[in-house]
Amino acid sequence: MTRRMLIVGVTGGIGAAVRREAERRGWECVGTSRRAGAAECQLDCSDRDGLELALMRLFAAEGPFAAVVYCVGECPVAQLSRLDAATLAATQLVNCDAFILLVKHFARPGVFAKEGAAALAVSSVSAQEGWPGGTAYCASKGALSAACRALSAELAPRNIRVMAIEPRHVRTDMFRRCAGRMGVPESSAMPPEELAKDILGRIEMDPGLSK
């Protein structure tokens, strides 16, 4: 079986590190970004109306895959008095709902490798811990982690493992934009390369996905 991986959100940070680590381990990788470049397919996870059609087209053109890794996220930092329904909905769509739809289409016959398949979402320790101004982000990451548990239970009989990883702080552009407002020093954040090794290690726990 050819080990093929779809990495959603590959232009920088965690996604780029996952691609480098996966290719180092011999995976064939397909990456997506909101605005496709020479090395990526286009997938806008904030496009509520067009997302499912885009996923159907992506898998039809690029599949099948043995693994998908979801590295997309939004982190609005706003006190409760400044939150509105649009911000909450947009954050939930990108941080959680788009992953659920991704797995929905990944789990279709002919898209995932029957010998063993895995879907991993990059969640956050904020799924378990709150911080001032992080209500929208924490709520969406909590929902993402919960969704992964439900999807894992539903898809395990089909030999598809679904999991979430909840890192504390990772040194990405999104972290740098939010760190000061969260009161977190950059020195406390791990490099994305370290997280990428953890992600690949979890995916390759399945003997069918290891070398």
C-alpha distance (Angstrom), angle and dihedral (degrees) to the residues before:
residue distance angle dihedral
M1 . . .
T2 3.79 . .
R3 3.78 109.8 .
R4 3.80 104.6 -130.0
M5 3.80 123.0 174.0
L6 3.80 131.8 -167.3
I7 3.80 112.6 -151.0
V8 3.80 114.9 -166.9
G9 3.79 111.6 -153.5
V10 3.78 102.7 21.0
T11 3.80 106.1 155.9
G12 3.78 96.6 93.0
G13 3.77 148.7 -15.7
I14 3.80 117.2 19.6
G15 3.80 96.5 -2.1
A16 3.79 93.9 53.2
A17 3.80 90.7 47.4
V18 3.82 91.1 49.9
R19 3.79 90.4 52.0
R20 3.81 92.6 50.7
E21 3.81 92.6 47.8
A22 3.80 93.6 44.7
E23 3.80 92.9 49.9
R24 3.80 89.5 47.4
R25 3.80 87.2 56.9
G26 3.78 92.8 49.9
W27 3.81 101.9 -97.4
E28 3.78 121.3 145.5
C29 3.82 103.9 -130.9
V30 3.79 134.5 -157.0
G31 3.79 114.5 -170.2
T32 3.78 132.3 -163.7
S33 3.78 133.6 -157.0
R34 3.78 135.7 177.6
R35 3.81 89.3 -109.4
A36 3.78 109.9 32.1
G37 3.77 118.1 -129.4
A38 3.77 130.9 -172.9
A39 3.81 92.2 -73.4
E40 3.82 101.3 35.7
C41 3.78 140.8 66.9
Q42 3.79 117.4 -129.9
L43 3.81 118.3 -107.3
D44 3.79 122.5 155.3
C45 3.80 108.0 -162.5
S46 3.81 90.6 -171.6
D47 3.82 92.5 61.6
R48 3.81 100.3 99.7
D49 3.81 94.8 179.7
G50 3.78 98.7 43.9
L51 3.80 103.6 32.7
E52 3.80 100.3 95.0
L53 3.79 93.8 47.3
A54 3.81 89.8 48.1
L55 3.81 90.5 51.5
M56 3.79 92.2 49.2
R57 3.80 90.6 51.5
L58 3.80 93.0 45.0
F59 3.79 94.7 53.1
A60 3.80 92.4 42.4
A61 3.81 90.9 53.4
E62 3.81 101.2 36.4
G63 3.82 108.8 23.0
P64 2.93 158.1 139.7
F65 3.81 105.2 72.5
A66 3.78 136.3 -179.6
A67 3.82 93.2 -155.4
V68 3.78 142.4 15.4
V69 3.80 124.9 -161.6
Y70 3.81 121.0 -164.5
C71 3.82 112.7 -152.1
V72 3.82 101.3 160.5
G73 3.80 122.5 116.3
E74 3.79 146.7 156.1
C75 3.80 123.5 -150.0
P76 3.81 114.1 -170.4
V77 3.80 111.4 -178.1
A78 3.79 110.0 -153.1
Q79 3.76 137.2 141.1
L80 3.81 116.0 -115.7
S81 3.81 92.7 -104.1
R82 3.83 89.8 61.1
L83 3.80 98.9 44.9
D84 3.79 119.2 107.4
A85 3.78 136.0 -176.2
A86 3.80 93.7 -102.5
T87 3.82 92.9 56.7
L88 3.79 92.2 46.8
A89 3.81 92.6 49.2
A90 3.82 94.6 45.2
T91 3.81 92.1 49.6
Q92 3.79 92.5 47.4
L93 3.81 91.3 49.8
V94 3.80 95.9 53.2
N95 3.80 98.8 35.0
C96 3.81 99.1 42.6
D97 3.80 121.1 -4.7
A98 3.82 95.6 56.0
F99 3.80 90.1 55.2
I100 3.80 91.2 52.1
L101 3.80 89.8 52.4
L102 3.81 90.3 45.8
V103 3.81 90.5 55.8
K104 3.81 90.9 44.6
H105 3.80 90.6 60.4
F106 3.82 94.6 36.4
A107 3.81 88.7 56.9
R108 3.80 93.8 57.2
P109 3.84 116.7 113.6
G110 3.78 111.9 -87.4
V111 3.80 95.3 19.5
F112 3.80 102.0 80.4
A113 3.80 126.6 50.4
K114 3.81 108.3 -103.7
E115 3.80 91.5 -152.4
G116 3.80 87.6 70.1
A117 3.79 134.7 -43.6
A118 3.79 137.3 -169.8
A119 3.80 136.6 -161.0
L120 3.80 118.2 -166.4
A121 3.80 128.4 -174.9
V122 3.79 123.8 -162.0
S123 3.80 102.3 -130.2
S124 3.81 123.4 164.2
V125 3.77 143.5 -120.7
S126 3.81 81.9 -108.3
A127 3.80 85.5 78.8
Q128 3.80 84.8 73.0
E129 3.82 103.8 24.2
G130 3.79 129.3 50.9
W131 3.79 130.8 -148.1
P132 3.82 133.7 -174.8
G133 3.79 112.0 -82.7
G134 3.80 92.8 13.9
T135 3.80 101.0 97.2
A136 3.82 96.6 116.6
Y137 3.81 93.3 43.6
C138 3.81 95.7 43.7
A139 3.81 92.2 46.8
S140 3.80 92.9 50.7
K141 3.79 94.5 46.0
G142 3.80 90.9 47.5
A143 3.80 88.2 52.4
L144 3.81 90.5 48.3
S145 3.80 93.4 53.2
A146 3.80 90.9 46.5
A147 3.80 91.4 48.5
C148 3.81 90.3 52.9
R149 3.80 90.8 55.0
A150 3.81 91.1 51.4
L151 3.81 93.4 44.7
S152 3.80 90.3 48.2
A153 3.80 91.1 55.2
E154 3.82 92.3 46.8
L155 3.80 98.7 45.0
A156 3.81 101.6 37.1
P157 3.83 91.6 90.4
R158 3.81 87.7 58.3
N159 3.81 91.7 53.7
I160 3.83 93.3 -108.5
R161 3.79 115.6 131.7
V162 3.82 115.6 -154.6
M163 3.77 119.6 -168.7
A164 3.78 143.8 161.5
I165 3.78 126.6 -143.6
E166 3.82 117.0 -152.3
P167 3.82 110.3 -159.4
R168 3.79 118.9 -177.3
H169 3.81 103.4 -137.4
V170 3.80 128.0 -12.9
R171 3.81 123.6 -168.6
T172 3.81 99.8 -115.7
D173 3.79 134.5 132.5
M174 3.81 89.7 -100.4
F175 3.80 90.4 53.9
R176 3.80 91.4 49.1
R177 3.82 90.8 51.7
C178 3.80 92.1 51.1
A179 3.81 103.9 30.1
G180 3.78 97.3 86.2
R181 3.78 93.0 49.1
M182 3.80 89.7 47.4
G183 3.80 91.9 48.1
V184 3.83 92.5 -123.7
P185 3.83 119.9 139.7
E186 3.80 115.5 -130.3
S187 3.80 89.7 -129.3
S188 3.81 88.9 70.1
A189 3.82 93.3 61.0
M190 3.80 123.5 94.2
P191 3.80 120.5 -128.9
P192 3.82 113.7 -102.7
E193 3.81 89.9 -120.1
E194 3.80 89.6 66.4
L195 3.79 91.9 52.3
A196 3.82 91.0 46.4
K197 3.80 90.4 58.9
D198 3.80 89.9 51.7
I199 3.82 91.0 49.2
L200 3.81 93.5 50.7
G201 3.77 90.5 45.2
R202 3.79 91.1 56.2
I203 3.79 93.6 46.7
E204 3.80 92.5 48.3
M205 3.81 92.9 51.5
D206 3.81 84.9 92.9
P207 3.82 106.6 83.8
G208 3.81 89.1 -140.4
L209 3.81 90.0 60.9
S210 3.78 99.7 42.7
K211 3.77 123.5 92.3
